[in-house]
Amino acid sequence: MAAFRDEVGDVGTVCVRGGGTRWMVGAVPGDPADVRQVSAPVGIESIEPAEMTVVVGAGTTVADLASSLAEHGQEVALDGPVGATVGGALMVGRNPLRRGRLGEIADVLLQADCVGADGQAFTAGGPTVKNVTGFDLCRLLVGSLGTLALVGRVILRTRPVPEAAAWMVGQAPTGVVMDALYRPATVLWDGVQTTVRIEGSGADVADEIRCLEVLGLTAADEPVLPTGWDRWSGTLPDGGVRVLGAGVVHQPGPVGAPEVSVGVRSLGDRMRDAFDPSRRLNPGRDPYLMPA
C-alpha cells in the first residue's frame, strides 16, 4: 500500500487501471487522455475460512480470487468479464447474477485501504461487520467508479460454495416458480420461458428439482445473457431477459443513460466535493451515466 500511495501522489489527475474490461462504463464523452494511470496491488494476502473473509489486492483478477477461494470451499459475490479485477468489479458495483444466494455486492466489502485525493492513505470499514460503526463509507465506494478514493487493498466477505446446484427451464409462470422454491439463486424470464438456478445441499436441490419437474421445467445449461443491461422499465425489449428480484434487464445492444433525480445528483456532487474537490481522481467518470 505504501508503494501504491506513492504512485498515486498528491498532484495531477490520476486513475487506477485494472483489466480494462469495462473501461468505458460511466465514461463522459471527451474523456481526457492525459490522466495518469496507476495499478493497484496484486495478490491474495490471506484467506480465513473460519472467519469467512479474504484479504486481497484490488488489482487481483476476479478469476484468480475465485480459484484460490474454491480450494477452501468458498466464493465471493463478485462477477465480471474475463480479466476483470477485484477493484474494478467493486467500483463498477454490479450485483452478481446469483444475487438471490450470494447477496448484494455492497455487502461484500468489509474494509478498503484507499488513497484519497490528497495523496494520503486511509482505511474505510473494518475486518468484521461489528467493527463498522457510524457512516458506512464502504457502501459509498462500491459503484463509485473510483471518484471518491482509489482502492488498493480490500477485505471481503466470503460465502460457502453450495454443495449442489442446477439450472432448470420451462414455461411455468415466474410467480409460480418463485413460490415453489426457497431462495432461488436466480430467476430469469425472457417473455416466454422461465429459467431458474437452485443451490444448496444435495438433498434440498434434489427436492426442488422434483418440484420444478412437476411444473414442467427441465434441466438446462447456464444461459448466455445479452451484454447490455438496464433497470427494469416495464417493457421487455426484443431478445431481453429480466432478472426477477433484481429489477435488471439484460438486452441486446446499447442502453441509454438512466434518469437521475435532481436531489440524488445534488447529493452525489456534494459527496464528491467532500472527497475530491479538485476532481483529480478518475476525471471524466460519472457513476450516474451507468445503469445502477
Summary of the structure (lengths in Angstrom):
residues: 292
radius of gyration: 20.2
end to end distance: 29.6
largest distance: 64.2
contacts: 911
relative contact order: 0.16
helix: 26%
strand: 26%
